[in-house]
């Protein structure tokens, strides 16, 4: 995938508390009719869909506002179940910034997008970080995940590349959608690592039972 091959209009799947990063692959269970249609159309063309978070709002709007930054993904695996659902795997390619939402006759949303701020997402360059940099983050994250009832295969994570590990933790973390959006929009891996650490400091004291996470 080259920068010149990127589409300027993409269908999007707004999903709250869910982000993907470039070079990560996530499974999705598609069952809503409009998104079944979206996947059908995508499979017939370039297999691209964008993942983007809707903003939190107390207003009961039919069409929620979206954050400005999401991530373009490509469908790499597709299976239809007996009850009509689609089980897909989506590989993150590059983040995008929304220019505007398109008027369309489709029952799913289409955005005009710009990728220029995120060209480095397509690079194979590895950032110079070490797993030793993550020891404290791992410790605090393990405590938080256990406290929230999340199960993570930590040994498998440690066998991945550093960027895959940090991004997988950011995606799977029990952080708020606003916190996940901050992580998605960070410029590079080093800043993302530091942001995870900053967010974790806000979780070290549990306001509900006044106990410190050990």
C-alpha positions as CSV (number, residue, x, y, z in Angstrom):
1,X,0.0,0.0,0.0
2,X,1.4,3.4,-1.1
3,X,0.3,6.8,-0.1
4,X,-0.9,7.5,-3.7
5,X,-3.2,4.4,-3.5
6,X,-5.2,5.7,-0.5
7,X,-8.9,6.5,-1.2
8,X,-10.1,10.0,-0.4
9,X,-13.7,8.8,0.5
10,X,-14.2,5.9,2.8
11,X,-17.2,4.1,4.5
12,X,-16.9,4.2,8.2
13,X,-18.0,2.0,11.1
14,X,-18.5,4.2,14.2
15,X,-17.8,2.1,17.3
16,X,-17.6,3.5,20.8
17,X,-14.7,2.6,23.0
18,X,-13.0,0.8,20.1
19,X,-9.9,1.9,18.2
20,X,-7.5,0.3,15.8
21,X,-3.9,1.3,15.0
22,X,-1.9,0.8,11.9
23,X,-0.2,-2.6,11.7
24,X,-2.7,-4.2,14.1
25,X,-5.4,-6.7,13.2
26,X,-8.7,-7.0,15.0
27,X,-11.7,-9.3,14.7
28,X,-15.2,-7.8,14.2
29,X,-18.6,-9.4,14.4
30,X,-20.9,-7.6,11.9
31,X,-24.6,-8.1,12.4
32,X,-26.4,-4.7,11.8
33,X,-28.1,-4.6,8.3
34,X,-26.5,-1.3,7.4
35,X,-23.0,-2.6,8.2
36,X,-23.7,-5.9,6.5
37,X,-24.4,-3.7,3.4
38,X,-21.2,-1.7,4.0
39,X,-19.1,-4.9,4.2
40,X,-20.7,-6.2,1.0
41,X,-19.9,-3.0,-0.8
42,X,-16.4,-2.9,0.5
43,X,-15.7,-6.5,-0.5
44,X,-16.8,-5.7,-4.0
45,X,-14.3,-2.8,-4.3
46,X,-11.1,-2.1,-2.3
47,X,-11.9,-3.9,1.0
48,X,-11.4,-0.6,2.9
49,X,-13.4,0.6,5.8
50,X,-12.6,3.3,8.4
51,X,-13.0,2.8,12.2
52,X,-13.9,5.9,14.1
53,X,-15.3,6.7,17.5
54,X,-18.6,8.6,18.0
55,X,-18.4,11.3,20.6
56,X,-20.1,10.9,24.0
57,X,-23.2,12.9,24.2
58,X,-26.2,13.2,26.6
59,X,-28.3,14.2,23.7
60,X,-30.3,11.4,22.1
61,X,-29.3,12.1,18.5
62,X,-30.1,9.6,15.7
63,X,-26.8,10.4,14.0
64,X,-24.0,10.9,16.6
65,X,-21.1,13.3,16.0
66,X,-17.8,11.6,15.3
67,X,-14.2,12.4,16.4
68,X,-12.1,13.9,13.7
69,X,-9.4,11.2,13.7
70,X,-9.9,7.5,12.9
71,X,-8.0,4.6,11.3
72,X,-8.4,3.1,7.8
73,X,-8.5,-0.7,7.8
74,X,-8.5,-3.4,5.1
75,X,-10.6,-6.5,5.4
76,X,-8.1,-9.4,5.4
77,X,-10.4,-12.2,6.4
78,X,-14.2,-12.7,5.8
79,X,-16.6,-15.4,6.8
80,X,-20.4,-15.5,6.8
81,X,-22.2,-17.4,9.6
82,X,-25.3,-19.5,9.3
83,X,-27.4,-16.8,10.9
84,X,-26.3,-14.1,8.5
85,X,-23.6,-12.4,10.5
86,X,-20.1,-11.5,9.0
87,X,-17.0,-12.4,10.9
88,X,-14.1,-10.3,9.6
89,X,-10.6,-9.4,10.4
90,X,-9.6,-5.8,9.8
91,X,-5.9,-4.8,9.5
92,X,-5.1,-1.2,10.4
93,X,-3.3,0.7,7.7
94,X,-3.1,4.5,8.4
95,X,-4.9,7.0,10.5
96,X,-7.0,9.7,8.8
97,X,-8.5,13.1,9.6
98,X,-12.1,13.8,8.5
99,X,-12.6,16.7,6.0
100,X,-16.4,16.3,5.8
101,X,-19.2,13.8,5.8
102,X,-20.6,13.0,2.4
103,X,-24.3,13.1,1.5
104,X,-25.1,9.6,0.3
105,X,-28.0,7.3,-0.5
106,X,-26.3,4.5,1.4
107,X,-27.6,3.6,4.9
108,X,-24.0,3.8,6.3
109,X,-21.8,6.9,6.7
110,X,-19.1,7.9,4.2
111,X,-16.4,10.5,5.0
112,X,-14.0,12.5,2.8
113,X,-10.7,12.1,4.6
114,X,-7.1,13.3,4.5
115,X,-4.1,11.1,5.4
116,X,-1.2,13.6,5.0
117,X,-0.6,14.1,8.8
118,X,-0.1,10.4,9.2
119,X,2.2,9.4,6.4
120,X,4.6,7.7,8.8
121,X,2.0,5.1,9.6
122,X,2.8,3.5,6.3
123,X,6.5,3.3,7.1
124,X,8.2,0.1,8.3
125,X,10.7,2.1,10.4
126,X,11.0,0.8,14.0
127,X,11.1,3.2,16.9
128,X,13.9,2.9,19.3
129,X,12.1,1.7,22.5
130,X,12.9,-1.2,24.7
131,X,10.6,-3.5,26.6
132,X,12.4,-2.4,29.8
133,X,10.7,1.0,29.1
134,X,7.4,-0.7,29.7
135,X,8.0,-2.6,32.9
136,X,6.1,-0.1,35.1
137,X,3.4,0.3,32.6
138,X,3.0,-3.5,32.3
139,X,2.8,-3.8,36.1
140,X,0.1,-1.1,36.5
141,X,-1.8,-2.3,33.4
142,X,-1.9,-5.9,34.7
143,X,-3.3,-4.6,38.0
144,X,-5.9,-2.5,36.2
145,X,-6.9,-5.3,33.8
146,X,-7.3,-7.8,36.7
147,X,-9.3,-5.3,38.7
148,X,-11.6,-4.7,35.8
149,X,-11.9,-8.4,35.0
150,X,-10.0,-8.2,31.7
151,X,-8.0,-11.2,30.6
152,X,-4.8,-10.6,28.6
153,X,-2.3,-13.1,27.3
154,X,0.8,-11.2,28.5
155,X,3.3,-13.8,27.4
156,X,2.0,-13.5,23.8
157,X,2.2,-9.8,24.0
158,X,5.8,-9.9,25.1
159,X,6.6,-11.9,21.9
160,X,5.3,-9.2,19.7
161,X,7.1,-6.2,18.4
162,X,7.1,-3.2,20.7
163,X,4.8,-1.1,18.6
164,X,2.3,-4.1,18.3
165,X,2.4,-4.5,22.1
166,X,1.8,-0.9,23.0
167,X,-1.0,-0.5,20.4
168,X,-2.6,-3.8,21.5
169,X,-2.6,-2.6,25.1
170,X,-4.0,0.7,24.1
171,X,-6.8,-1.0,22.1
172,X,-7.7,-3.6,24.7
173,X,-7.4,-1.3,27.8
174,X,-10.4,-0.5,29.9
175,X,-9.9,3.2,29.4
176,X,-12.6,5.7,28.5
177,X,-13.4,6.5,24.8
178,X,-11.9,9.9,25.3
179,X,-8.7,8.4,26.7
180,X,-8.5,5.9,23.8
181,X,-9.0,8.8,21.3
182,X,-6.1,10.6,22.9
183,X,-3.9,7.5,22.4
184,X,-5.1,7.2,18.8
185,X,-4.2,10.8,18.0
186,X,-0.7,10.7,19.5
187,X,2.1,11.5,17.0
188,X,4.3,8.5,17.6
189,X,4.9,5.4,19.7
190,X,7.0,7.1,22.4
191,X,4.4,9.7,23.1
192,X,1.7,7.0,23.1
193,X,3.7,5.0,25.7
194,X,4.0,8.1,27.9
195,X,0.2,8.9,27.5
196,X,-0.6,5.4,28.6
197,X,1.5,5.9,31.7
198,X,-0.1,9.3,32.4
199,X,-3.6,7.8,32.0
200,X,-2.7,4.9,34.4
201,X,-1.8,7.4,37.1
202,X,-5.4,8.5,37.2
203,X,-6.4,4.8,37.8
204,X,-4.1,4.1,40.6
205,X,-6.6,5.3,43.2
206,X,-10.0,3.6,43.0
207,X,-12.7,6.2,43.9
208,X,-15.3,3.5,44.4
209,X,-13.7,1.6,47.3
210,X,-10.9,3.9,48.2
211,X,-8.2,1.3,47.8
212,X,-4.9,1.7,46.0
213,X,-4.2,-0.7,43.2
214,X,-1.3,-3.0,44.2
